[in-house]
């Protein structure tokens, strides 16, 4: 049984992998905010690429039909 806060902190330090520092709550929230912004940008880019793909498919279909009409 853990008796005091120091012992708890020591055990937590031992469990944490080396090289990973504990974060303060403000830093954590700031990092999460940045990750949310990055997520939003990725979603926007994904939507743009999906639109580009659709337009290219439509253009391909149009050109295919136009070529058939010429023959």
Protein Blocks (a to p, Z undefined) as FASTA:
>chain_A
ZZbfmlmmmmmmmmpcghiacddfklmmmmmmmmmmmmmmmmmmmmmmmmmmmmmmmmmm
mmmmmmmmmZZ
